[in-house]
Amino acid sequence: MDVNGVGWITAIVVGGIAGWAAEQFMKSNMGLLMNIILGIVGAVILNAILAAFHLGFQGWIAYLIIGFIGACILIAIGRMLKR
């Protein structure tokens, strides 16, 4: 099964990198497993939003960028709900 044109193993690795980058950018302290989850879930959610606007991207670089942006959005939402 492919996610945005990348396989599951690549999605986990790239999702972890995207989550880690978002963690560093947003100055939060999440941990490795949460970084992977944030990167993958952020990429899936943002891909769904982009698909609603008929924008689709393929490849691991697009997955990394979309995962980073999506993870940053999820961290920001989490901070808003926590307050």
BALONU-28279 format. One record per residue (C-alpha): residue number from 1; residue in one letter; x, y, z. Coordinates in nm, 3 decimals, always signed. Each point is the difference from the previous one (the first is absolute). Layout:
# BALONU-28279
+-----+---+---------+---------+---------+
:   k : r :      c1 :      c2 :      c3 :
+-----+---+---------+---------+---------+
: NUM : a :       X :       Y :       Z :
...
+-----+---+---------+---------+---------+
***
This chain:
# BALONU-28279
+-----+---+---------+---------+---------+
:   k : r :      c1 :      c2 :      c3 :
+-----+---+---------+---------+---------+
:   1 : m :  +0.000 :  +0.000 :  +0.000 :
:   2 : d :  +0.130 :  +0.344 :  -0.090 :
:   3 : v :  -0.048 :  +0.323 :  +0.190 :
:   4 : n :  +0.047 :  +0.304 :  -0.225 :
:   5 : g :  +0.217 :  -0.201 :  -0.236 :
:   6 : v :  +0.232 :  -0.136 :  +0.273 :
:   7 : g :  -0.003 :  -0.339 :  +0.171 :
:   8 : w :  -0.078 :  -0.063 :  +0.365 :
:   9 : i :  +0.363 :  -0.027 :  +0.112 :
:  10 : t :  +0.089 :  +0.322 :  -0.180 :
:  11 : a :  -0.311 :  +0.165 :  +0.148 :
:  12 : i :  +0.116 :  -0.092 :  +0.352 :
:  13 : v :  +0.357 :  +0.124 :  -0.057 :
:  14 : v :  -0.102 :  +0.320 :  -0.180 :
:  15 : g :  -0.285 :  +0.055 :  +0.248 :
:  16 : g :  +0.248 :  -0.026 :  +0.286 :
:  17 : i :  +0.229 :  +0.254 :  -0.164 :
:  18 : a :  -0.293 :  +0.234 :  -0.071 :
:  19 : g :  -0.125 :  -0.036 :  +0.359 :
:  20 : w :  +0.347 :  +0.063 :  +0.140 :
:  21 : a :  +0.043 :  +0.311 :  -0.218 :
:  22 : a :  -0.342 :  +0.127 :  +0.111 :
:  23 : e :  +0.094 :  -0.070 :  +0.364 :
:  24 : q :  +0.318 :  +0.205 :  -0.039 :
:  25 : f :  -0.178 :  +0.280 :  -0.187 :
:  26 : m :  -0.288 :  +0.023 :  +0.250 :
:  27 : k :  +0.234 :  -0.047 :  +0.298 :
:  28 : s :  -0.191 :  -0.287 :  +0.155 :
:  29 : n :  +0.122 :  -0.318 :  +0.166 :
:  30 : m :  -0.191 :  -0.301 :  -0.129 :
:  31 : g :  +0.224 :  -0.304 :  -0.040 :
:  32 : l :  +0.079 :  -0.232 :  -0.292 :
:  33 : l :  -0.330 :  -0.191 :  -0.018 :
:  34 : m :  -0.207 :  +0.319 :  +0.019 :
:  35 : n :  +0.221 :  +0.159 :  -0.269 :
:  36 : i :  -0.073 :  -0.290 :  -0.235 :
:  37 : i :  -0.372 :  +0.014 :  +0.076 :
:  38 : l :  -0.016 :  +0.378 :  -0.043 :
:  39 : g :  +0.190 :  -0.015 :  -0.330 :
:  40 : i :  -0.216 :  -0.275 :  -0.149 :
:  41 : v :  -0.334 :  +0.126 :  +0.131 :
:  42 : g :  +0.090 :  +0.358 :  -0.093 :
:  43 : a :  +0.083 :  -0.109 :  -0.354 :
:  44 : v :  -0.321 :  -0.203 :  -0.035 :
:  45 : i :  -0.221 :  +0.281 :  +0.133 :
:  46 : l :  +0.165 :  +0.271 :  -0.208 :
:  47 : n :  -0.012 :  -0.224 :  -0.309 :
:  48 : a :  -0.375 :  -0.041 :  +0.053 :
:  49 : i :  -0.041 :  +0.376 :  +0.029 :
:  50 : l :  +0.208 :  +0.058 :  -0.314 :
:  51 : a :  -0.195 :  -0.270 :  -0.186 :
:  52 : a :  -0.322 :  +0.187 :  +0.079 :
:  53 : f :  +0.149 :  +0.291 :  -0.196 :
:  54 : h :  +0.109 :  -0.238 :  -0.279 :
:  55 : l :  +0.369 :  +0.035 :  +0.087 :
:  56 : g :  +0.194 :  -0.325 :  +0.008 :
:  57 : f :  +0.369 :  -0.062 :  +0.054 :
:  58 : q :  +0.204 :  -0.319 :  -0.039 :
:  59 : g :  +0.337 :  -0.112 :  +0.130 :
:  60 : w :  +0.192 :  -0.001 :  +0.324 :
:  61 : i :  +0.114 :  +0.364 :  -0.019 :
:  62 : a :  -0.362 :  +0.116 :  -0.028 :
:  63 : y :  -0.091 :  -0.241 :  +0.282 :
:  64 : l :  +0.277 :  +0.152 :  +0.214 :
:  65 : i :  -0.113 :  +0.359 :  -0.061 :
:  66 : i :  -0.369 :  -0.078 :  +0.042 :
:  67 : g :  +0.074 :  -0.209 :  +0.311 :
:  68 : f :  +0.203 :  +0.285 :  +0.151 :
:  69 : i :  -0.275 :  +0.256 :  -0.061 :
:  70 : g :  -0.271 :  -0.239 :  +0.120 :
:  71 : a :  +0.194 :  -0.088 :  +0.316 :
:  72 : c :  +0.052 :  +0.370 :  +0.077 :
:  73 : i :  -0.375 :  +0.054 :  -0.037 :
:  74 : l :  -0.073 :  -0.294 :  +0.231 :
:  75 : i :  +0.244 :  +0.130 :  +0.263 :
:  76 : a :  -0.161 :  +0.346 :  -0.018 :
:  77 : i :  -0.349 :  -0.154 :  +0.036 :
:  78 : g :  +0.119 :  -0.208 :  +0.294 :
:  79 : r :  +0.137 :  +0.310 :  +0.171 :
:  80 : m :  -0.327 :  +0.188 :  -0.055 :
:  81 : l :  -0.203 :  -0.286 :  +0.149 :
:  82 : k :  +0.238 :  -0.038 :  +0.295 :
:  83 : r :  -0.048 :  +0.360 :  +0.110 :
+-----+---+---------+---------+---------+
***
